[in-house]
Amino acid sequence: MKTFDYIRPATVSDAIAAAAEPGAVYLAAGTNLLDLMKGGVTRPDRLVDVTRLSGLDRIERLPDGGVRIGAMVRNADLAHDMDFARAYPAVAEALLSGASAQLRNAATVGGNLLQRTRCGYFYDTASACNKREPGAGCAARDGENKLHAVLGWSEACIATHPSDFCVPLTALDAVVEIEGRSGRREVALEAFHRLPGDTPERESVLAPGDLIVALRLPSEARGFSAHARYLKVRERTSYAFAVVSAAACVRIEHGTIREARLALGGVAAKPWRARAAEEVLAGVRPDPAIYRKAARAALADAKPSGDNAFKIELAERIIVRALMLAAAGTPQRIPALPASPFSSVPGVLHDA
């Protein structure tokens, strides 16, 4: 492993100043970063440890009914917060479907947003990867690519974003709070991650020194709690990233879908908000035929990036299944196999 400097700043402003230097990265739990460093994929000159910064590990209920989640809140703590799980069940289910219990106990909310792709060619330093080394090429284009992107990809990169947590957050209009050299700003999570284009090494809107300090979910997101599910198809039920996933949240009144929120994971370099599908669902009665129409709208622009045409149909089917589960009602308890299509926990019918 490359020799690096280690800094533990006392304040957010000190952290930003230290991390703004070339070659510096933030260290929180390190569940992804340390693996990348050990493999020589990432070789920082400086680690800026933010684990001791005060005020970043709180879950705060806001006066308007929303919630603010500090960037250092642990994934497990958030998922097991009963009030949060009842208000945002799809988010809690997504969190509990990711990684292992040990990793969820360590991993942080802010770090989850900044996970790097799990593309094998990115991790293999002997392979060409534009994300790791701009201009090197993309070995995945002619390699093993069945799990790669079908939406938003470019010739420069066909990798996917690995987060489960970010998918329902994107569907529910989460906002990222960022502190930087120019002060504080807010960015919608839907706009936080970048598609690869010609610069796949630029994965988010963060500038040097920028620090994620919190996530915020608006009060409106609580209105979907009665009909919200996250569904994830993976190659094995435990310890695997999504081949395709979907967060489906609907608001049903008097037998009609008044509003729908839908996002996909495992299909692009960012969590993919399916707004065209949401428009199809608004104002209609829940019905499998409508779900299939919405699924086709969500994948209308999809195209294979390699040997992965199956992911387009799989994504459509996962959308239909997720919408059926959401319409049936959020379970009173999160299933023993969170987000798994093999879970036998039925929904509970809710209608306003």
C-alpha positions as CSV (number, residue, x, y, z in Angstrom):
1,M,0.0,0.0,0.0
2,K,1.2,3.5,-0.8
3,T,2.5,5.6,2.1
4,F,0.0,8.4,3.0
5,D,-0.5,11.2,5.5
6,Y,-3.3,10.8,8.1
7,I,-5.1,13.8,9.5
8,R,-7.9,14.0,12.1
9,P,-9.3,17.5,11.9
10,A,-11.3,18.9,14.8
11,T,-13.9,20.9,12.8
12,V,-15.7,20.7,9.5
13,S,-13.9,23.8,8.2
14,D,-10.5,22.2,9.1
15,A,-11.5,19.0,7.3
16,I,-12.5,20.9,4.2
17,A,-9.2,22.8,4.1
18,A,-7.2,19.5,4.5
19,A,-9.2,17.6,1.9
20,A,-9.0,20.4,-0.7
21,E,-5.4,19.6,-1.2
22,P,-4.5,17.4,-4.3
23,G,-4.5,13.7,-3.5
24,A,-6.6,14.0,-0.4
25,V,-9.7,11.9,0.4
26,Y,-12.1,11.7,3.3
27,L,-12.1,8.6,5.5
28,A,-15.2,7.6,7.4
29,A,-15.9,3.9,8.0
30,G,-13.6,3.0,5.0
31,T,-15.6,-0.1,4.1
32,N,-15.1,0.6,0.4
33,L,-12.1,3.0,0.5
34,L,-9.7,0.7,2.4
35,D,-10.4,-2.2,0.0
36,L,-9.6,0.1,-2.9
37,M,-6.4,1.2,-1.3
38,K,-5.3,-2.3,-0.5
39,G,-5.8,-3.3,-4.1
40,G,-4.0,-0.3,-5.5
41,V,-7.1,0.9,-7.2
42,T,-7.1,4.2,-5.2
43,R,-3.7,5.6,-4.1
44,P,-4.4,8.8,-2.0
45,D,-1.7,11.0,-0.6
46,R,-3.7,12.0,2.4
47,L,-6.6,10.6,4.4
48,V,-8.7,13.1,6.3
49,D,-10.5,11.2,9.1
50,V,-14.0,12.8,9.7
51,T,-15.2,10.2,12.2
52,R,-14.7,12.5,15.2
53,L,-16.4,15.6,13.8
54,S,-19.3,16.5,16.0
55,G,-22.9,16.8,14.9
56,L,-22.7,14.5,11.9
57,D,-24.1,11.4,13.6
58,R,-27.7,12.5,14.4
59,I,-31.1,11.6,13.0
60,E,-33.2,14.8,13.4
61,R,-36.9,15.1,12.9
62,L,-37.6,18.5,11.3
63,P,-40.5,20.8,12.2
64,D,-42.1,20.4,8.7
65,G,-42.3,16.6,9.1
66,G,-39.1,15.7,7.2
67,V,-36.0,14.1,8.5
68,R,-32.3,15.1,8.4
69,I,-29.8,12.3,8.6
70,G,-26.2,13.2,9.5
71,A,-23.5,11.8,7.1
72,M,-21.9,9.8,9.9
73,V,-25.1,7.9,10.9
74,R,-24.4,4.2,10.6
75,N,-26.5,2.3,8.1
76,A,-27.7,-0.2,10.7
77,D,-28.7,2.5,13.1
78,L,-30.8,4.3,10.5
79,A,-32.5,1.1,9.3
80,H,-33.4,0.0,12.9
81,D,-34.7,3.4,14.0
82,M,-38.3,2.5,14.4
83,D,-39.8,5.9,13.6
84,F,-37.6,6.2,10.5
85,A,-38.5,2.7,9.3
86,R,-42.2,3.3,9.7
87,A,-42.0,6.7,7.8
88,Y,-39.7,5.5,5.0
89,P,-40.0,1.7,4.9
90,A,-38.6,1.3,1.4
91,V,-35.4,3.1,2.5
92,A,-35.1,0.9,5.6
93,E,-35.7,-2.3,3.5
94,A,-33.0,-1.2,1.0
95,L,-30.5,-0.6,3.8
96,L,-31.1,-4.0,5.3
97,S,-30.7,-5.7,1.9
98,G,-27.2,-4.4,1.4
99,A,-23.9,-6.1,2.5
100,S,-23.6,-8.0,5.7
101,A,-24.7,-7.1,9.2
102,Q,-21.1,-6.4,10.2
103,L,-20.7,-3.9,7.3
104,R,-24.0,-2.2,8.0
105,N,-22.9,-1.7,11.5
106,A,-19.8,0.2,10.3
107,A,-20.8,1.8,7.0
108,T,-22.1,5.4,7.0
109,V,-24.8,7.2,5.2
110,G,-22.5,9.7,3.5
111,G,-20.1,7.0,2.5
112,N,-22.9,4.9,1.0
113,L,-23.5,7.7,-1.5
114,L,-19.9,7.7,-2.6
115,Q,-19.5,4.0,-3.2
116,R,-17.4,3.2,-6.2
117,T,-18.6,0.8,-8.9
118,R,-18.0,-2.9,-8.4
119,C,-17.1,-3.4,-12.1
120,G,-14.4,-6.1,-12.1
121,Y,-12.2,-4.2,-14.6
122,F,-12.2,-1.1,-12.3
123,Y,-10.9,-3.3,-9.5
124,D,-8.3,-5.0,-11.7
125,T,-5.4,-2.6,-12.1
126,A,-4.1,-4.7,-15.1
127,S,-7.2,-3.9,-17.1
128,A,-8.0,-0.8,-19.0
129,C,-10.5,1.5,-17.2
130,N,-11.3,5.1,-18.0
131,K,-12.9,5.5,-14.5
132,R,-9.6,4.5,-12.8
133,E,-7.2,5.9,-15.4
134,P,-8.8,8.5,-17.8
135,G,-8.0,7.7,-21.4
136,A,-7.0,4.1,-20.8
137,G,-10.0,2.6,-22.5
138,C,-12.9,0.4,-21.2
139,A,-12.0,-3.3,-21.0
140,A,-15.6,-4.1,-20.0
141,R,-16.9,-3.1,-23.5
142,D,-15.5,-6.3,-25.0
143,G,-15.3,-8.3,-21.7
144,E,-17.5,-9.9,-19.2
145,N,-20.4,-7.3,-19.1
146,K,-23.6,-9.1,-18.3
147,L,-24.1,-7.0,-15.1
148,H,-23.3,-3.7,-16.7
149,A,-25.4,-0.7,-17.6
150,V,-28.4,-0.6,-19.9
151,L,-29.3,3.1,-19.3
152,G,-27.1,6.2,-19.6
153,W,-23.9,4.5,-20.5
154,S,-21.3,5.7,-22.9
155,E,-18.5,4.3,-25.0
156,A,-16.1,5.4,-22.3
157,C,-17.8,3.5,-19.4
158,I,-20.6,1.0,-18.9
159,A,-20.3,0.5,-15.1
160,T,-23.2,0.7,-12.7
161,H,-23.7,2.4,-9.3
162,P,-23.8,-0.3,-6.5
163,S,-25.9,1.4,-3.8
164,D,-29.2,0.0,-2.6
165,F,-29.8,2.9,-0.2
166,C,-29.6,5.5,-2.9
167,V,-32.4,4.0,-5.0
168,P,-35.4,4.7,-2.7
169,L,-33.8,8.0,-1.7
170,T,-33.8,9.1,-5.3
171,A,-37.4,8.1,-5.7
172,L,-38.4,10.1,-2.6
173,D,-36.6,13.4,-3.6
174,A,-33.8,13.2,-1.1
175,V,-31.5,16.2,-0.9
176,V,-27.7,16.1,-0.1
177,E,-26.3,18.8,2.1
178,I,-22.7,19.7,1.2
179,E,-20.1,21.9,2.9
180,G,-17.3,23.2,0.8
181,R,-14.8,26.0,0.3
182,S,-17.6,28.2,-1.0
183,G,-19.9,27.4,1.9
184,R,-22.9,25.2,2.2
185,R,-25.1,24.1,-0.7
186,E,-27.8,21.6,-1.4
187,V,-28.1,19.2,-4.3
188,A,-31.0,16.8,-5.2
189,L,-29.8,13.3,-4.9
190,E,-31.2,12.7,-8.4
191,A,-28.6,15.2,-9.7
192,F,-25.8,14.3,-7.3
193,H,-24.3,11.4,-9.3
194,R,-23.1,12.0,-12.9
195,L,-23.5,9.8,-16.0
196,P,-20.2,8.8,-17.5
197,G,-20.2,10.7,-20.8
198,D,-16.6,11.3,-21.8
199,T,-15.4,11.8,-18.2
200,P,-16.4,8.7,-16.2
201,E,-13.8,9.5,-13.6
202,R,-16.0,12.4,-12.4
203,E,-18.7,10.4,-10.5
204,S,-20.5,13.2,-8.6
205,V,-20.9,16.9,-8.4
206,L,-18.5,17.2,-5.5
207,A,-15.6,19.6,-5.9
208,P,-12.2,19.1,-4.1
209,G,-12.7,19.5,-0.4
210,D,-16.5,19.1,-0.5
211,L,-17.9,17.2,2.4
212,I,-21.3,15.6,2.6
213,V,-22.7,16.6,6.0
214,A,-26.3,15.3,5.8
215,L,-29.1,13.9,3.8
216,R,-32.6,15.2,4.0
217,L,-35.9,13.6,3.1
218,P,-38.9,16.0,2.7
219,S,-42.1,15.6,4.6
220,E,-44.0,14.6,1.4
221,A,-42.0,11.4,1.3
222,R,-43.8,10.2,4.5
223,G,-47.0,10.2,2.4
224,F,-45.9,7.0,0.6
225,S,-45.3,5.0,3.8
226,A,-48.4,2.8,3.4
227,H,-47.4,1.6,-0.1
228,A,-43.7,1.5,-0.4
229,R,-41.3,-1.4,-1.3
230,Y,-37.8,-2.0,-2.4
231,L,-37.1,-5.1,-4.5
232,K,-33.7,-6.4,-5.4
233,V,-32.6,-9.3,-7.7
234,R,-29.1,-10.5,-7.1
235,E,-27.1,-13.6,-7.9
236,R,-27.4,-14.8,-4.3
237,T,-29.7,-13.5,-1.6
238,S,-26.9,-12.5,0.8
239,Y,-23.8,-10.3,0.4
240,A,-24.4,-9.5,-3.3
241,F,-25.0,-6.3,-5.2
242,A,-28.1,-5.9,-7.3
243,V,-28.3,-7.2,-10.8
244,V,-31.5,-5.0,-11.0
245,S,-33.4,-3.3,-8.2
246,A,-36.5,-1.1,-8.0
247,A,-38.0,1.2,-5.4
248,A,-41.8,1.6,-5.9
249,C,-43.8,4.1,-3.8
250,V,-47.4,4.9,-4.5
251,R,-50.0,7.0,-2.8
252,I,-53.5,5.4,-3.2
253,E,-56.7,7.2,-2.4
254,H,-60.1,5.7,-2.9
255,G,-58.7,3.0,-5.1
256,T,-56.8,5.3,-7.4
257,I,-53.0,5.9,-7.6
258,R,-52.8,9.6,-7.0
259,E,-49.0,9.8,-7.2
260,A,-46.2,7.3,-7.9
261,R,-42.4,7.4,-7.3
262,L,-40.2,4.9,-9.0
263,A,-36.4,4.5,-9.3
264,L,-34.1,1.7,-10.5
265,G,-30.7,0.4,-9.3
266,G,-28.2,-1.7,-11.1
267,V,-29.0,-0.3,-14.5
268,A,-26.9,2.8,-14.8
269,A,-23.9,4.7,-13.3
270,K,-26.4,6.5,-11.0
271,P,-29.7,5.6,-9.3
272,W,-32.2,6.0,-12.2
273,R,-35.4,7.9,-11.6
274,A,-38.2,6.6,-13.9
275,R,-40.3,9.7,-14.3
276,A,-41.9,8.6,-17.5
277,A,-43.3,5.6,-15.6
278,E,-44.5,7.8,-12.8
279,E,-46.6,9.7,-15.3
280,V,-48.2,6.6,-16.6
281,L,-49.2,5.5,-13.1
282,A,-50.7,8.8,-11.9
283,G,-54.5,8.9,-11.8
284,V,-55.2,5.3,-12.7
285,R,-56.4,2.3,-10.7
286,P,-53.8,-0.2,-9.7
287,D,-53.7,-2.9,-12.3
288,P,-50.9,-5.3,-13.7
289,A,-51.6,-4.1,-17.2
290,I,-50.8,-0.5,-16.1
291,Y,-47.7,-1.7,-14.3
292,R,-46.4,-3.3,-17.5
293,K,-47.1,-0.1,-19.4
294,A,-45.2,1.9,-16.8
295,A,-42.3,-0.6,-16.9
296,R,-42.0,-0.3,-20.7
297,A,-42.0,3.5,-20.3
298,A,-39.2,3.3,-17.7
299,L,-37.0,1.2,-20.0
300,A,-37.9,2.9,-23.3
301,D,-34.4,4.3,-23.8
302,A,-32.5,1.2,-22.5
303,K,-30.1,-0.6,-24.8
304,P,-27.5,-3.3,-24.1
305,S,-23.9,-2.3,-23.4
306,G,-22.8,-5.8,-24.1
307,D,-24.1,-9.3,-23.3
308,N,-26.8,-7.9,-21.0
309,A,-30.0,-7.4,-23.1
310,F,-31.7,-9.7,-20.5
311,K,-31.4,-6.9,-17.9
312,I,-33.9,-4.8,-19.8
313,E,-36.6,-7.4,-19.6
314,L,-35.6,-8.2,-16.0
315,A,-35.8,-4.6,-15.0
316,E,-39.3,-4.4,-16.5
317,R,-40.4,-7.5,-14.6
318,I,-38.9,-6.2,-11.4
319,I,-40.8,-2.9,-11.8
320,V,-44.1,-4.8,-12.2
321,R,-43.4,-7.0,-9.2
322,A,-42.3,-4.0,-7.0
323,L,-45.5,-2.1,-8.0
324,M,-47.7,-5.0,-7.2
325,L,-46.0,-5.4,-3.8
326,A,-46.3,-1.7,-3.1
327,A,-49.9,-1.5,-4.1
328,A,-50.7,-4.5,-1.8
329,G,-49.4,-2.4,1.1
330,T,-46.3,-2.0,3.2
331,P,-45.8,-5.0,5.5
332,Q,-46.1,-4.3,9.2
333,R,-42.6,-5.8,9.6
334,I,-39.7,-5.8,7.2
335,P,-39.3,-9.3,5.8
336,A,-36.7,-11.7,7.1
337,L,-35.2,-11.5,3.6
338,P,-35.3,-7.8,3.0
339,A,-36.0,-6.8,-0.6
340,S,-35.9,-10.4,-1.8
341,P,-38.4,-11.6,-4.4
342,F,-38.4,-14.9,-2.5
343,S,-39.7,-13.3,0.7
344,S,-43.1,-14.7,1.6
345,V,-44.2,-11.8,3.8
346,P,-47.5,-10.4,2.4
347,G,-48.4,-6.8,2.2
348,V,-51.1,-5.1,4.4
349,L,-53.8,-3.4,2.4
350,H,-54.0,0.4,3.1
351,D,-56.3,2.9,1.5
352,A,-57.2,6.4,2.4
